[in-house]
Amino acid sequence: MADHETHDEHPHRHGTGCGHVGVHHDGHVDYLHDGHLHHSHADHYDEHRLDVSDANPADCTPEHQCNGHAPEHTHGPGCGHPAVPHGEHVDYLVGDHLHHPHGGHCDHHGRLNLVR
């Protein structure tokens, strides 16, 4: 029995050029895929989440202004931005930083170190 959450049946193989965003995370590379943060491990993918931290806080930042999308844009499933599991919530990757929809604005939840 696994001591971590896994995604066992996954027909896609993640890696450079697979079409999914790669994120440097905890000393390895994870891939954003359909709202999941996948890390290849043995014969399955581990489900990872970004921890709430100084680099990726979960603070309310109503003053955040982003030119990555129109002010009236609403983040959510199918909005065009990859979903990122972060703490106990979901953020959306805009450029290289995390947006969290909250109270009619987007909170800034830090930057990600993307694989380039």
N, C-alpha and C positions, 0 to 999 in steps of 0.2 A: 504494500500500500504506500502510495506517495505521501510525503510529508509537505507537499506544496501543490498548489493548484496547477493543473496541466490542461493542455488542449491536445488530446490524443489523436483524433481523426482530423488530419489537416492535409489535404492533397497538394498544397502548394509548398515549395521549398524556398525559404527566405534566404537571401544573400544579395551581394552586389548586383545591381541591375534587375532585381526581381520586380521592380515597380512600386515597392512600398518604401516609406520613409524609414531610414535607419537612424537610430538614436543611440549615442554613447550613454550607457547607464551602468553604474556600479562596476566599472572595469571590463565591460563587454559591450556588444552591440545587440540591441533589441530592434524589432521591426513593428511599426504601427500597421495594423491590419484589422479593418472592420471594428474599430473601437477597442481592440486588444493591443497589448504590448507583448509581443512574442519573443522568446529567447529559445534558440535551438538547444536541446539537451537530450542526449542519447537518441531514443526513437520517437520523441515527442517534443512539443513546445511547452515551455513553462509560461504561465501567465504572470507577468510582472505588472507592478504599479509604481508610479513615481511616488516617493515619500514626500510628505510635506516637510520642508526644510527651509533654511535661510535662502538657498538658491532657488527653491520653488515653494514660496509661501502660499498660504491659502487666505490671504488678507483681502479685505474689501478695498478696492482702489477706484472710486468713482471718478477721480481726476484723470485716469488713464485715457489718452487719446491715441488712436492707432490709425495709420493710413493704409493698413492692410486690407480694409474692407470699408464699404459705405457705412455711415453712422446708423442707418436704419437696418443694417444686416442683423439677422437673428441667428445665433448659433443653435444647432441641434442636429439630430440625425438627418443626413442628406444635405447639409448646408454647404458642402464643398470643402470643408476643412476637416482634416483627420482628427478623430476623437482620441483623447489621451487619458487613460485612467490615472488619476492623481489623488492620493489619499482616499477619502471616501466619496469622491465625486468625479465628474468627467470634465475635462477642459478640452479646448479646441486649439490646434496648432495653426497659428497665423504667422507666416514667415518662419521665424525661428523662436517665437515666444508663445506662451500659453494664455489663452483667454478663457475666462469662466463667466458665462452669462449669469447676471445677478442683479436683481432690482432695477431693471431697465438700462443697465450699462454692462460693460465687459470689465471684469477685474483682471489685472495683469498678475499672472502666477509664475513669472520668471521665464528664463530662456532655456532652451534645450541645446545641447551640443550635437548637432546633426551630422551624419556621415555625409561627406561631400565627395 
